[in-house]
């Protein structure tokens, strides 16, 4: 049975000034109502969709919110509380009894005026030939809102089933992120696996010896960090405007680099009819303790994003992905399997104390991951 992957197609809306005013007021009012619903959920201790609907649905309808928009507003609040509860359980807001955790738990969730709001097929429709959409607003149905998208995006919208769509406003520009269900390619039977070692100095290193260095991206991050520190220290009105223009710039650069790296890795695995072996790095930020100067580098490392990109691109290419335990992979020799902490003599050099093999440290680790993945694949199969 062929699976289905959910892919987000982000379209840029180009509304007229009048249409933009209607969209802005609608999004602002929906988020105001969502904040009120979150207040009710906090006061009543109700965060489940069906129960919260009993307390708030009628009030939303009386305030002029459409039936489908009201359902999505309640669901949006429940999802926000579910996310917060998950972060609390995982200790992302500090340990129990900490000031930060108690402050977050004691306050209801609030939504920004420009926070995204979901739509579905009942209150949003597409005219792909005319490149326009029609959607519900507080002023009635807003029709003929033009959008722009690439040829691949339009093709995906035309061929695949649509899911929910989020209306977004970023720095005055309107977007519509549409979820489409893309069928996965039939999975191949891998003859072997391509090991991928993820890191900070080298973003990804494959067992074939290909080193996808992160030196350029790391230099850019350090430069952006120094610029932010300089502007924040100055604190004038012009520096605040510049900081506003600079925000999300670094994350876009990192996202683009991860897309390019993931494409190259998946293409190589597809070409050679191999699977991909990745490290299971779940919870690494909580496990690893770093000195203060190294914490910025660790927490700006977008390893989960890169692994996600590799996973969904692999599904579309029919390449199996296996996540293996990375414990001691940097200390284990890929030739003789001898493991010792003194094998890794530096960040870049690995020397086995048993068989005297000298290798690039990240390449050796990726070969260890490739060998372990075969055992995981055989056990799962």
Secondary structure, DSSP 4 states (H G I P E B T S, - for coil): ---EEEEEEEEEE---HHHHHHHHHHHHHHHHHHHHHHHHHHHHT--SHHHHHHHHHHHHHHTT--HHHHHHHHHHHHHHHHHHHHHHHTTTT-STT-HHHHHHHTS-----TT--EEE-TTTEEEETTTTEEEEEETTEEEEEEEEE--HHHHHHHHHSEEEEEEEEEETTEEEEEEEEEEEPPPPP--SSEEEEEE-SSEEEEETTS-EEE-HHHHHHHHHHHHHHHHHHHH--HHHHHHHHHHTTHHHHHHHHHHHHHHHHHHHHHHHTT-EEEEE--TTHHHH----HHHHHHHHT--HHHHHHHHHHHHHHHT--EEEE--TTTTTB-TTT--B-GGGB-SSSEEE-TTT--EEEHHHHHHHHHHHHHHHHHHHH-
